[in-house]
Amino acid sequence: MVTRNTTKTALAHKLGINRSSLYYQPKKPAQDEAIKKEIVAVMHDNKAYGQRRVAWELGMNKKKIHRIMKKFGLRPKVRRSRYPSKPDDIGQKERNKENIAIRLCPIRNNVVWAGDFTYFWFYGRFWYLATVIDIFSREIVGWHVANHHTTALIMEAFKDAIKRTEKTPIWFHSDQGSEYVSGAYGALLKGYGVTPSHSKKSSPWQNGFQESFYSNFKLELETISCFNSIGELIEAIHQQIDYYNQRRIHTALKMSPLLFRQCHEQKTAALVTVV
């Protein structure tokens, strides 16, 4: 029986433990609280980050980050957006277009680009963002915003990519949307010596690089209604693309697309120097 007068030595003996254990103060609560603050800071600046990317950002063990995030109920914002069917595509038959990109595995930039577009409902109408992504580095190399989703929208995004990179790809991949299979767009690609590639109709996973990009883009852009003008929205889109390219850790690369490209270019240059 344990009473107030029981000595710590007697208590330890009764419990079958070392006397020093009675003076032990656990360190983890304080450590966990400190790490929690670091995690919260990372998740504040990177709203889609889960345990893996938080761990990479902090340079810590993933299991430790998982334990602490679970302990404090820390979760990234998760939201998947639905994209409406375009009226001019509804009821269209499958076109005889070849998916070349599905057989390719580029080992450098500017081999395969992929294109797609998404929409925003703002100020009583739809606004559209078309992007071009380099499949090797996952970098968004070109984009364009407009209040329509005509062929001109995606043509301007492609031209923007060429202007920014000063390069042209060998292949350009997209879905079979009417904009991407139009004669004008085909002529644009042909003029630059680019071979088109197309996903099978109603198979968005065959353009997975663009689908993956858009899946979190709106989430990280936050609520559209907080902007006061279309100019503010466009500026926010540009800033979000810069964040994606330059700072956001891509789970497949374990670094940002820009850093991945720069590392590859440095390695290539080093090999050329050695040779």
Secondary structure, DSSP 8 states (H G I E B T S, - for coil): ---TT--HHHHHHHHTS-GGGGG---SHHHHHHHHHHHHHHHHHH-TT--HHHHHHHHT--HHHHHHHHHHHT-------------TTTTT---------GGG---SSTTSEEEEEEEEEEETTEEEEEEEEEETTTTEEEEEEEESS-SHHHHHHHHHHHHHHHS---SEEEE---TTTTSHHHHHHHHHTT-EEEE--TT-GGGGHHHHHHHHHHHHHH--GGG-SSHHHHHHHHHHHHHHHHHTS-BTTTTB-HHHHHHHHHHHHHHHHHH-
